[in-house]
Amino acid sequence: MKIENYIAQLLYRYQCVTVPGFGAFLTEIHSAQLNESTNSFFPPKKSISFNSHLKNNDGLLANHIAHAEKTSYGFAVSAIAFEVVSWKKTLEENGVISLKNIGEIRLNSEKNIIFTPNDQTNYLASSFGLSPFVSPIVKKENFEKKIKEIEEREPVALYENDEERSSNSFLKYAAILVLGLGITGSIGYPLYQNQIATKTLIVESAVQKKVQNKIQEATFFIQSPLPAVTLSVDSAKVEVAAEKAMSYHIMAGAYRSEQNARKAYNQLIKDGFKARMLGENKHGLFPVLYGSYATMAEAEKAQKEIQKGENPDAWILVETL
């Protein structure tokens, strides 16, 4: 069973996908980037890293495989264990394993695992279909110089009103931009389109201004004004809405037994955490959370403290519960 296919599927939805007995693949979101030296634009993306110290089974991968293969949870755990043995054997013999759409894992001279991610796959679902592109440099010096020469040669004309001035000015710029098409090629056409839109807005604004002036000349009287409306805000609903905005959760574990989950939840409450116990999920597990947070920064800060003193395997789930 090629479990890397299932790992790749989970990386689109989760920040941490653990392979029991081997390690965990972690994701981090990066915003869009611009390389000014090459005029290259890169869309937002999820980068992948690997942590060989996170080996405990959190049930995520096994449940996903069991659901996809329509088999039991125990069989999925056994299949993962068999694949891990195969990976370790390949590493010892060849020093490297390649995981499709994820990256390469190799051993260095000190027998430490080195992970090289596959940069061709973007696991950020919101960036689906977006790819890097290079924008050509726009050279407009010669074009502006040509416009200035035309303006200097143009005779001065008197206009009877603002509309005529705007209309003639629009025609002047349109003529200039037509000339620019012969100078700048593909660059001139977008500039021409932008100039048309700008001048059209100027004419429309002048018409709207006159209409507005006519409206303001009228005076309206309300004989029996309606009383002021007072809106009351239910503080309880506000608190519920605020709680729903807590989309970053630190996972303590997922238990197949509701009794064990309740026991873990009670212990976390005793330890001073604002713990939460969720209902049974689609995988038949009862998740228990250390707490929920409104921002990723708050969740990461709490995660570091928990990993240092309580549970080194605690990870962050990003989901609206």
N, C-alpha and C positions, 0 to 999 in steps of 0.2 A: 504494500500500500504506500503510495507516494503522499505522505502527509504534508509535504510542502505546499501542495495545492490548497489544502484546507487552512494551513497557516496564512497563506496569502489572502484567502477570502476573509479571514478574521481581522487581518491588519487594516482593512478598509473601515471596520467598525469599532475596533478597540485599540487602546494605547499599549496594552501589554498582552502578548500571547506566549504562554509558557509551555515549553516542551518538557514534560516531567522527566527528571533524571538527566537532562542535557543542558537546558538554559532557557532564557526568555528573550524574545524579540520585542524591542521597545520602539515606539514611534514618537516623533516630535514634530509639531507643526511649525513651518516657516512661512513668513509672509512673502508677497511678490518682491522680486529683486530686479535691479537694473545695473548692468555692467556698462558704465559710462565710456570706458575705453573702447568697447566693441559695439556700443549701441544695442546691446542684447537685452531683451526683456524675458523674465522667467516668472511663470505663474506661481501662486501659493502651492506648497507641497508638504508631504509628510516624509521625513527622513527616517531611516531604520537604523537601529543600533542593536547590539547583542550583549547580554549580561549572562555569563556562564555560572554566576552564583545563585541565580533564581531558578531553582529546580523543583520546588514543591508543586504538586499537582493541585491546581485550583479548579479543575473540572471543566474549564472552558473548552479546550481543544477536544477532549474526549467526548463531551456531550455533543459538540458540533459534528464530529465524525460519526457518532452513533446515529444522530438524526439524519445526516446526509446519506449514510450507507444503509439506513433502516436496520440497524443491528443493536445489540445491547451495549450498555455502558461498559461492562466488564470486558467485552470483546474489543471495544475501541481502545481501552487502556492497554490491553495486551498487544494490540497492533502497534500502538505508539512505542511501547517498550521494545518490540522487535525491531522497529525502524531505527530507534536510538542505538541499539547494539550494532546494527549495520553501519550507521554513521561513524561510530567510534572506531570500528574495524577499518573502515575506509580511510579515516584520518591517520590511523597508525601505519597503514600500508602505503598510502599515497601522499599523505600530508595535506590533503585538500579535498573538500567536498563542495559541489556546486548545487545550490537550491534554486530551482527555476523561479524567476521573477522576484527573488528575494536577495540573493547575493552568494558570495563564496566564504567558506569557513576554512581556515588553514591553521596549522601549528607552526609557531616560530621555533627558533633554535632552543629556546628554554621550555618547549612543550606547552606554551600558553596559546590559547585560542585567539586568533585574529580574524575579525569579520570585516569583509568588504561589501558594502551594500550595492544592489543593482540600481543605478541612477536612472535607468530607462523607464521604470515603473513609478507612477505617482499614486500613493495610496490615499490621497485626500479626495474624498468623493465629490466635494463641492468644486474641485478643479477638473472634473472629468471632461475630456475633449479639448482642454487647453494645452498648448504646447509652446515652447520658447520660440521667439522670432527676433529677427534683426531689422531695425528701422534704418533706412538710408539717411545720411546726413543731408539736411535741407540747406542749400546754399542760396541765399536770397539777396546778396549784395548787388549783383548785376541787375536783378529784377527791380529793386528799389531805385537804382540809378536810372533805369529806363522810365519808370513812372515819373520821377522828378523832372526829366527832360520833357516829357509830354505835357506836364502841368505848366512848365515855364513857357512853352510855345502856345498854349491854349489862350485865346482872346478872352478878355473880361466881359461877362454878360450880365445884364440887369434883369431881375425877375420881379414879377408883380406880386408874388406871394410865396409862402414857405413850401407849398406843395409843388409849385413849378421848379423851385430851386432843388428840392429833394429829388424830383423826377430827373432833371437834367444832370444832377450830380451822380445819380444812379447810372444814367447812360454813359457818363464820362468814365466811371470806374469800370463799367462793363466792357467798354472799348479797350481800356488799359489792360484788363485781365485777358481779353482775347489775344492781345499782342503778347501778353505774358505766356500764353499757351505755347507759342512758337519758340519762346526763349527757354522755358523751364521744363517742357515736356510733361511727363507724368506728374511732376510736383505742381505745375501751374494749375492743373484742373481742379484739385481740391481747394486751392486758394481762391479760385474763381467762384466755386460753389459757396464758400464761406462769405465772400464779399457780397454775392447776390442776397444771401440770407440776411446779412447785416443791414443792407440798404432797404430791403423789404420791411424789416422791423422798424426802421426809422420812419418810413412812410405810414406804416400802420399805427405807430405811436402818435404821429401828428393827427391822424383821423380820430383816434381814440381820445386824444386830449380835447378836441373840439366837442365831441359827443359828451364828454364828462362835464365840460363847461356849461353845456346846455342843460344837463341834468341838475347841476348845482344852482341854476337860476330859479328853480321851483322851490317853494317852501311847503312842507307837509306838516299838518297838525293832526294829532291823535286826541280825539275828544275824551275817550275813557281809556287811559293807559292801563295795561294789565299789571297786577301786583308783581313785585319781584319774587323770583323763584329761589327757594333755599334748598340746596342739595345736601343731604346727609350721607356721610361715608361710613360704611360699616367697618369698624377697625378690625373685626375678626376676619372679614373677607380680605382686607388688605394684608393681614398677616399670612393668610393662606396663600395669597398671590406671591408674596415675598418668599414663602417657603418653597413654592413651586419653581422659583427661579434658581434654587440651589441645585445646579446641574453637575457639580463636580463632587464625586463621592470617593472616600477611601475605603477600599474593600478589606474586611478582616477575614472573610472566608465565605465559602458556600457549602452548606451541609445538606446531605441527603435526608438526614433525620431532623424533623422539626423540633424534637426534644433537645437534640444537641445544639441546634441553632439558638433555641431559647436560652439554653444554659450559657452559651457564649455571649449572647446579648446581655443577660443579667450580670455576668462578670464584668463586661465593659462598662455597664452603668455604675457598678460598684467602684470601678477604677477611675471614675470621673469623666468618662467620655460621653458625648451626646450621641450615643449609639442609636442605630436604627435596625430593625429586623424586617426584611421585606417578605412578602408572600411568596408562595411557590412559583418559580419561573417555568418557562416552557421546557427546561431541561430537567424538571423534577427536583430542583435544588432550592434551598432556603438561604438567600444571601444575607449576610450580617455586615453592617457598615460601622466603621469607627465614627463617622460623621459626614455631613454634607456641607458644601461651601458654595458661595456665589461666584467666585472667580478661580481661575486656574492657579493664580499666584498664592491665594490663601490655601488651596488644597495642597500645593507642592510644599509650602512651608510646614503644614501639619504632617504631611507624609514623611518629611525628613525627620521630624521629632519622633514620630511613631517608629520609623525604621531604626532609629538610633536606640530607643529604649524599650520598645515593645515587640515589634514584628518586622524583621528586615525584609520580609516578602510582601509587605503591604503595597498595594498599587492603586492607581486612580482610575475610576470608571467615569467616563463622560457620557451622561445620559439623563434625559429629563424623566424622572420617575413619577 
